[in-house]
């Protein structure tokens, strides 16, 4: 995604849901999360940009032209019906640089936690769906254009530098456009 496609009228959010996976049934938990999430997004005008299931929580990057993130969170919490406190944290994303850093942070979460060597190897990530390495049960909108330039984008995601010091020129923001 270039800065020119980072729309001023669209609101972007990083959502973090508490969710405890079962150690023996993570693959089933991943399918369950995706299907429940797809049920919820069919009722809300949102686009999903990334979805990652960790052992104790779920990260989601969404966008919407409406300010409905709280209703969306409540609906997802009620759909999940998971035991525990079932908290949802919602962080608004205010500019293109923050979007890219959040996108990268979400996909690198498994690497930083020691659960995978590379971002594309983590099985409970929408990145694998975008790359065609696993079946997806939720519709993912790829704003970065990963599939058009996978090697360069994966190299960027697997590096530990943030957007501002990255040499990834095709993701550089156009300074003439701002949020």
C-alpha positions as CSV (number, residue, x, y, z in Angstrom):
1,X,0.0,0.0,0.0
2,X,1.3,3.4,-0.9
3,X,0.5,6.5,1.2
4,X,-1.8,7.6,-1.6
5,X,-4.1,4.6,-0.9
6,X,-4.1,5.3,2.8
7,X,-7.4,7.1,2.7
8,X,-8.2,10.1,5.0
9,X,-11.8,9.0,5.3
10,X,-11.0,5.5,6.4
11,X,-10.2,4.8,10.0
12,X,-7.6,2.1,10.8
13,X,-7.4,0.1,14.0
14,X,-5.2,-2.4,15.7
15,X,-7.4,-4.7,17.8
16,X,-6.0,-7.1,20.5
17,X,-8.4,-9.7,21.9
18,X,-7.7,-12.0,24.8
19,X,-8.0,-15.6,23.6
20,X,-6.5,-18.7,25.1
21,X,-5.7,-21.4,22.6
22,X,-5.7,-25.1,23.6
23,X,-2.1,-26.6,23.2
24,X,-3.4,-29.7,21.4
25,X,-6.0,-28.0,19.2
26,X,-4.4,-24.8,17.9
27,X,-5.2,-25.6,14.3
28,X,-8.9,-26.0,15.2
29,X,-8.7,-22.8,17.3
30,X,-7.3,-21.0,14.2
31,X,-10.1,-22.2,12.0
32,X,-12.7,-21.4,14.7
33,X,-11.2,-17.8,15.1
34,X,-11.3,-17.2,11.3
35,X,-14.9,-18.5,10.9
36,X,-16.2,-16.5,13.9
37,X,-14.4,-13.4,12.6
38,X,-15.8,-13.8,9.1
39,X,-19.3,-14.0,10.7
40,X,-18.7,-10.7,12.4
41,X,-17.2,-8.9,9.5
42,X,-20.1,-9.9,7.3
43,X,-22.3,-7.6,9.5
44,X,-19.9,-4.6,9.6
45,X,-18.4,-2.5,6.8
46,X,-14.8,-3.4,7.7
47,X,-11.8,-4.7,5.8
48,X,-9.4,-7.0,7.5
49,X,-5.7,-6.4,6.7
50,X,-4.1,-8.9,9.0
51,X,-5.1,-11.5,11.5
52,X,-2.7,-13.3,13.8
53,X,-3.6,-15.8,16.6
54,X,-1.0,-16.1,19.3
55,X,-1.3,-18.5,22.3
56,X,-3.0,-16.0,24.6
57,X,-4.4,-13.4,22.3
58,X,-5.4,-12.4,18.7
59,X,-4.1,-9.4,16.8
60,X,-6.3,-7.9,14.1
61,X,-5.6,-4.9,11.8
62,X,-8.8,-3.5,10.3
63,X,-10.1,-0.5,8.5
64,X,-13.6,1.0,8.2
65,X,-15.1,4.2,6.8
66,X,-17.4,4.3,9.8
67,X,-16.5,4.7,13.5
68,X,-17.9,1.4,14.6
69,X,-14.9,-0.3,16.1
70,X,-16.4,-0.5,19.6
71,X,-19.6,-2.2,18.3
72,X,-17.4,-4.5,16.2
73,X,-15.3,-5.5,19.3
74,X,-18.4,-6.2,21.4
75,X,-19.9,-8.3,18.6
76,X,-16.6,-10.3,18.2
77,X,-16.3,-10.8,21.9
78,X,-19.9,-12.2,22.1
79,X,-19.3,-14.5,19.1
80,X,-16.1,-15.9,20.6
81,X,-17.6,-16.8,23.9
82,X,-14.2,-17.7,25.3
83,X,-13.7,-18.3,29.0
84,X,-11.8,-15.6,31.0
85,X,-12.0,-11.9,31.0
86,X,-12.2,-11.7,27.2
87,X,-10.7,-8.1,26.9
88,X,-10.5,-6.1,23.7
89,X,-8.0,-3.3,23.2
90,X,-8.4,-1.0,20.3
91,X,-5.6,1.3,19.1
92,X,-6.4,3.9,16.4
93,X,-3.9,4.2,13.7
94,X,-3.4,7.8,12.7
95,X,-0.9,7.8,9.9
96,X,0.7,5.8,7.2
97,X,4.0,5.2,9.0
98,X,2.1,3.9,12.1
99,X,0.1,1.6,9.8
100,X,3.2,0.1,8.4
101,X,4.9,-0.3,11.7
102,X,1.8,-1.9,13.2
103,X,1.4,-4.2,10.2
104,X,5.0,-5.3,10.6
105,X,4.7,-5.6,14.4
106,X,1.7,-7.9,14.1
107,X,3.4,-10.3,11.7
108,X,6.7,-10.2,13.6
109,X,5.0,-11.1,16.9
110,X,5.5,-14.8,16.4
111,X,9.2,-14.3,15.5
112,X,9.8,-12.1,18.5
113,X,8.0,-14.6,20.8
114,X,10.3,-17.4,19.4
115,X,7.4,-19.3,17.9
116,X,8.8,-19.2,14.3
117,X,12.0,-18.4,12.6
118,X,10.3,-16.2,9.9
119,X,7.0,-14.4,9.6
120,X,5.9,-16.6,6.7
121,X,6.5,-19.8,8.7
122,X,4.0,-19.0,11.5
123,X,0.9,-21.2,10.8
124,X,-1.7,-19.0,12.6
125,X,-1.3,-15.9,10.5
126,X,-3.2,-14.3,7.6
127,X,0.2,-13.9,5.9
128,X,0.1,-17.6,5.0
129,X,-3.4,-17.1,3.5
130,X,-2.2,-14.2,1.4
131,X,0.8,-16.2,0.2
132,X,-1.4,-19.2,-0.6
133,X,0.3,-21.5,1.9
134,X,-2.8,-22.3,3.8
135,X,-6.6,-22.3,3.5
136,X,-8.3,-19.2,4.7
137,X,-11.8,-18.9,6.2
138,X,-11.7,-15.1,6.5
139,X,-11.4,-12.5,3.7
140,X,-8.1,-10.6,3.9
141,X,-7.5,-7.4,2.1
142,X,-3.8,-7.1,1.3
143,X,-3.0,-3.4,1.5
144,X,0.8,-3.8,1.1
145,X,0.5,-5.7,-2.2
146,X,2.6,-8.5,-0.8
147,X,1.7,-10.9,-3.6
148,X,3.0,-8.5,-6.2
149,X,6.5,-8.3,-4.6
150,X,6.7,-11.1,-2.0
151,X,10.5,-11.4,-1.7
152,X,11.1,-7.7,-0.9
153,X,8.1,-7.4,1.4
154,X,9.0,-10.6,3.3
155,X,12.6,-9.4,3.7
156,X,11.3,-6.2,5.2
157,X,8.9,-8.1,7.5
158,X,11.6,-10.4,8.6
159,X,14.1,-7.5,9.3
160,X,13.9,-5.8,12.7
161,X,14.1,-2.2,11.4
162,X,11.0,-0.1,11.5
163,X,9.4,1.7,8.5
164,X,11.1,5.1,9.1
165,X,14.6,3.6,8.7
166,X,13.6,0.9,6.2
167,X,15.1,1.0,2.7
168,X,11.8,-0.4,1.3
169,X,11.3,2.2,-1.4
170,X,8.0,0.9,-2.7
171,X,6.4,1.4,0.7
172,X,7.8,4.9,1.2
173,X,5.1,7.4,1.9
174,X,4.5,10.2,-0.6
175,X,5.1,13.4,1.4
176,X,2.6,15.3,-0.7
177,X,-0.2,13.3,0.7
178,X,-0.9,13.1,4.4
179,X,-3.7,11.9,6.6
